[in-house]
Amino acid sequence: MTPAPRPPAAPPEPSGAPRQPGMLHIRFKAADDTPVSAGGFEQLLRLLAQFTPVIEALPPDAALADVRGALRYFDRDAAGIAELVRLRALAWHGVRCTIGIGANPLLARMAAQEAAPGEIRSVPEGAGAVAAFLDRRPASALHGVGPATARALCAYGLDSVGRIAAAPPETLQRILGAKTGRVVYERARGIDPTPVTPNAAARSMGAEHRFVHDELDPARRRRALLSLADGLGARMRASGQVARALTLTVRYADRSTTTRTRRLDGPTAHGPALTETAYALHAALGLQRARVRSLALRAEDLCRAELAVRQLTFDPSDDKAHRIEAAADRARARFGTGSVRPAATLGHTGRTHSPPPPGAKPPGPGAARPRP
């Protein structure tokens, strides 16, 4: 049987035509709205590798892929390849993909942010279409523009991407500095020359706390360590990872630093175990009158949680702590990462009063108050 002839190839694009979108920003989420495990994330990266080797992993649940080299091989455009990725991820792994398509990583990221869960969204081609896509978005929507940079821009009336793009680059450089002003100006115009860099899953995870003033109080430093350890544990559990070691970095007022690392008793992402090790590292430094500017914790030598072995104990409080931690993780997944925090990190020093029973009216000004 003679194979059917292939349709004629499209004529080559003129040199002045806009570059065809070929960057995909993919966010993964299980079909039941639960986070993707570390093992599942690796399987999804292998699925993307069937289409292109140029993949940048963004743990715990996202990736960038450059599929420009695969368009002719699969005889599809970027949207067609994105549809194949979405269908195979759902059929083979039960994972929904939210995919943004653009001519560069910046536009692909922003398209994915605008897409509904499980949707594929593409930024139209052409300078005019890109400008219309970016025009009314807030300054904070640009990748790399954090809260401090956005506040600095808004103070000068540059509260939207369109206004930033219309501002002279010299003005942005005076407000933000030479390098940052140039980068923000280019990104406001949809320009992002950053390549997709193939990488592997991260082997470490860190967090830092900077004090408003140089801190002398050991109790406040311990409170910061508690917050860092609790946040690191939540992030590792969400990504299905555990750590074998913990590193503490202390930065002082004179900008010098001290770094200490300690191996954990076993691979873990349990908040109390991480906090206990962080406290031990801090105490071993013997800081008495040191003026501490910042503290940083880094979970080292990460591995998948399913490969770790948890030592069982006969202490019922240990099981209770793990159950409370699992409930807190579910609350964070539903209501946001800041919805559950250790009470000690709130810094309250006064007495805690119990709330009144449901339906009870608060006492009036002359009502008798219970004795403490």
N, C-alpha and C positions, 0 to 999 in steps of 0.2 A: 504494500500500500504506500502510495506516495504521500509524504507528509505535507500538510497544508502549508502554503507559503506564508512566511512571516510578513506582517505589514511593513511598508516602507518606513525607514527610519526618518525621524523628524529632521528637518534641515538644521544645520548648526546655527547657534545663536550668534548674532553680530557681537563684535567686541565691546560695543557700548551698552549692551543689554545688562540689566541687573542680574547679579548672581542668583542662581536658583537655590532656594532654601534647601539645606541638607543637614541641619543640626537638629537633633531630637533631645529634648529634656523630658525624661520619663520619671514619674513618681509612681511607686508601687504601693498597693494596699490590698490586703486580703479581702475576699468577697464578703466576709462577715464583718468588715470594718475594723479588724484587729491588725496590729502592726505585723510587718513581715519579719520572720525570724532571720537570724544571721545565715543559717543554712539555706533558707529559701531565697535570701538575697543573692547568695553565690550562684544558685541555680538560675536565677533570672539574669545574672550577668552572663552566664554561659549561653542562655537563650539569645541575648543580644549579640554574642560573639558569632552566632550563625549568620548574621547580616553584615557585621563589620568588626574588624579588630581594634578600631579606634574608639575605645570606650573608657570613660573616666568615671570610676565609681564614686558616688557621693553618699556614703553610709549615713543613716541606716536604711534609707528607703528610696533613693533616687540615683539617677545616672545620666550622664551626657554621652551621646553617641553621634559621631560624624559618619553619615551614610552616603556622602557624595560619591565615594568610590564604588558604591553598590547599586547606584541607580540604573546604570546600563546593564549590569549583570542580571538584576531581577526584572528588568524592563518595566520599572515602576518609578513614579516620582516619590518624594519623601513622604507624602501623605499615604501612598499605597504601602510603603514599607512600615509606616507607623501602624496601619491597620492590621498588617500581618503580625506585628509584635503584640498588639493588643489582643488579637484573637488567640494566638498561641499561648500567651501568658494566662489567659482566662481558661482555656481548654485544658492545658497541661498542668498548670499549677494552681488554678483557682484564685488568681490574683488579678485585680483590676488595675489598669494602667491609665493614668492621666498624662497625656503627651502634648507637649508644645513643640511647634516646628518654626524654625526661623533661619535666616541666613547666617547667624552667628550665635554663640552661646547666650548672649544677653537677651536677644529677641526670643530665643527658644524658652528661656527661663520665664520671661514675662508672659509669654503665651500660655505656658503651663499654669502659671498663677491665676490667669483669667479663666481657665477651662474648668468646667464642672467635673466632679469625680467621674472617672471612666470616659471622659470626652477627649477628642483630638482637636486641637485648635492650632491654626497656622496664621502667622503674620503675613499679610499680603506683600507681594513683591513691589519694588519701586520705591524711590525716595519719598514721593508724596504719600503713598499708602503707609509707609513706616512712620512718617511724621504724624499722620492722622491717628495711627494706633497709639502713639506715645503721648500725644498732645495734652490731654486732660488728666493724665495720671499724676498722683502726688509724687513729690520728690523722693519720698522714701521707697517708692516702687522700684527705683533703679537699683540693680544689684551692686552692692558695695557702698551704698549711701546709708549709713547708720543713723540712729536717732540724733546724735550730736551734730553730724553734718547737715541733716535735714533741718534742725533748728537754726543752724547758722544761715542756711539759705532762706528759710522762711522769714528771718529777721529783716532781710532785704527785699521781701516781697516775691522771692523766687520759690513759690510754693507748688508749682506744677512743672512737669517735664517740658512742656511747651515754652514756658517762660524761661527756664534754664537754657533751652536750646537757642532762644532769641537773644539772650544776654551776650555781650562781648566776652570772649575768652579771657581777656585781661581782667575784667571785673571778677570773674570766678576765681582767678588765680590770686587776686588780692584778698578775697574772702576766705578761701580754703587753702591757699598755698599753691606753689607753682605746679607740683606734680598732681596733687589731688584735683585742683581746678581744671587741669587739662583733661584728666580722665573723666571727670563728671561732664564736662562739655561734650566730649566725644560720645559718651554713652547717652546723653540726652538727645543726640542726633542719630541714635541707633547704630553707632560704630563701636565694634568690640573685636579687636584683632586677636584676642586670646585664643590660642588653639586648644583643642580637646586633647588632654594629655593622658594617655593610657596609664592606669595605675592599678594597684591591688587594694584590697580592703585595708583600712587603717589598722596598725598594730598597737596604737595607743590612743588615749582620749584624755583631754585635759580641760581644766577650768581655772579661772583666776578671780580673786577678789581684791579690788583696790580700795584702800581706805580713803575717806575724804581728807583726813589729816593723818600724819605719821602717828601710828598707834603704839602706845606704851602698855596698855592694859592687857595682861595675858588672858583674862576672861573674854574680852571682845575678840581676841585672836582665835580662841577656841570656838567661839560662836561662829566665826567666819569659816573655820575648818569644818564644823558640823554642817553648815550650809553647802560647802563645796563637796564634801563626801556624799551627802544625801543626793545632791544633783547628779554627781557622777554615777552613783549606783542606779538611779532612775534611768539615766541615758543608756547605760550598759544593759539593763534588763529590757528596755524597749527595743534594743537592737539585737538581743539574744546573745550577748557576749559576757564574758567574765574576765577578771584581771588576775594575774599571778604576782604582780608587784605594784607598789605605790611609791610615787616620788613627790617629795615636798620641796618647793623652791620658795625661799624667803628673800624678798628684796627690801633693802634698808634705805634710810633717808639719803645716804651718800651714794646710792645707786649700785652698791655692791650687792652680791647675792650669795646665798648658801643653798646648796642642793644636797638632799639626802634621799636615798632609796632603800626600801625595805621589802623583802620578799614576804608575801602573805602566807599564812599557814596552809592555805589551799586556794585554788582558783575560786573566786567569789565575786558577786555583784551585790552582796548583802550590805545595806547601809550601815548598820551597827559595826560590822567587822571593818569596813573601810574607815569609819570614824575612829574606832579604837586605834587603828594603825596610824592614822593621821595625828591623833593626840600623842601617841608614843614618839613619833618623829619630832613633833614640836617640843615635847618635854626634853628629849635627848639633846637638843641644841643648847639648853640652858640659857635662854634669853631672859635677862633680868631687866636691864634698863635700855634695851635695844629699841630704836625707833623704826618700826616696821612700816613700810609703805604699801606692800602688797604680799599676798600669799597665793601660791599656785599649787594645785594638786594635779597629778597626771597618773592615770591608770595605765600601767605598762604591761607588755607581753600578753595582749588580749588573745582569747581563743573563744571558740563557740561554746555556748553554755551547755549544749547537749554532750560535749566531750568532757565536761568537768564532773567530778564526783563529790557529792556533798556528804560530809561525815554526820551520821545520825547521832543524836544525843538522847538521853533520858530526861532532859530538862524541858518541862512543858512550856516554860517561858520562851524558849528558842523557837518552838513551833508556832507559838502565838505571835512572836515578832515577825516571822515569815508570812503568816496569814494577814497581819495588819499591813505589811509591805505590799502584798499582792492587791489588797483592797485599795491602797493608796495609788498604786499604778493604774488600776482601772479608773479611778477618779481623775487622774491626770490625763489619761487617754480621752476621757469624755469631756472634761471641763477645762483642760489646759494645764501646762506644766506648773504654773504658779498656784494652782488651786489647793494643793496639799503641801505643807511644809512642817518641819519640826517646830514645836512650840517654842523651844529655846532660841530659835533664830529670830523670833519676833522682838526680842529685847524688852519684854514687859517686866517691870520691877515691882509693880503694885500687887495687891492681893487680888486673886481671881474670885469673882462672884458668880454663883450659879444663876442661870437665867430663870425668870419666873415661870410658873406652870402655864400651859397654853390657856389663853382666855382670861388670865388674871390681869387686873388693872394695876398700873404702877401706883405706889403709895403717894398720897398728896403731901403738900409741904408740911402739914402738922401731924402727919401720921407717925406713929412710933416705929422705929427701925430696930430690927433684931440686933442683939448684941453679938459681937464677934466671938 
